[in-house]
Amino acid sequence: MKKTDFCKILLKLNIPCTHYEFSKPTTAPCLVWTSSEENMCADGVNVFETNVIRIELYHKPNDTTICGKFENLMIENKITFDKDEIFVSERREVMAIYNCYIGI
């Protein structure tokens, strides 16, 4: 899957979405994504490469649905992910951090 295809999937959430950062303050729910590549090597040869898309999904503490919608969207599109959450006190919001593995 290409990054552009992944971005099209994100748009199905119908929330503000941007690469790196928003140019002005944006209220939750919203998400910011960045990407990197991971390589696994054995005997001096790359044997596995994948794109990792990091998603920061901001939501209000009482919003119990947006993470489920995001996770179901990933599952429907067969995208592997892991998740952490932290509370961002200056925003008074929860940031769910997803690492999504989309292959190369």
N, C-alpha and C positions, 0 to 999 in steps of 0.2 A: 504494500500500500504506500502511496506517495503522500507527502505532507499535505498537498493540496486536497487530496481525497479525504484525509483526516479532518481538515478544516471544514469541508462541506458537511461532514457528519456533525461537527460541533454546532454548526448553524441551526441544526434541527432542534436545539434546546431553546431557541428564541430568547436568548438573553445576550446582553452586551459581551462581546468577545474581542480580544486584541492580542497581538504578538508583542511581547515585552512589557508594555505599560500603556495605560490610558493617558491621553493628552490632558484630560481634566478629571477631577474627582467623579467617580461613578459609584452609584449605590448598588448594594447587593440585591438580587444575585447578579454576579458578573464573573467572567473568568479571563485569566491571562495565561498565555501559553508560551513556552520556549522549547527548544529542541537541542538534542545532542546525539552523538553516535556512540554506541558501545561495541567494543570488539572483544572477542574471546580468542586467545591464541593458544596454540599447542605446537611444540617443536618448531617454534619460530614462524608459524604460519597462521594467518587469520582463518579460523574455522567457523566463526559465527559473527555476523554483524547485524546490528539492529538500530533503528532510530528510536530514541526515547523522547517522547513528548511529555514535558512536565506541565501539568495543569494546576493552576491555583484557582480553585473555585470558591469564591467568597459568597457567604450567605448569612442571613440573620440567625441567631441562635434558635429561634422558635420555628424556623423553616425546616420541616422534617421531610420535605419532598424532593428538593432539587438534587441532592446527592443520589437519591434512588433513581431519578430520571437519568442522570448522567451515567450511573453504573449500568442501568438497563440498556442504554444506548450503546455502551461499550460491549456489553455481552451480546446484544443483537448483531453487532458488526464483527464479532469474534476478535476483539481487541483485548489483549491481556493487560491488566493493570494492578498496581498496589496503591494503598491509600494511607495517609496520615492526616491528622487534624490538629490544628492549634487555634487558640483564641487570640485574635488581634485586638488588644485592648484599645488602641487609639482609634480604631474603626468601630469598635463594639460589634464585631462580626467574627464568624468562624471562617477559617481558611482551610478547606479540604485540599490536600496536596496529593495529586495523582501522578504516578509515573506510568505512562501508557507505552507499550512496546508494539511498534507497528511494522517491524522488519524493514529490509532495504530492497 
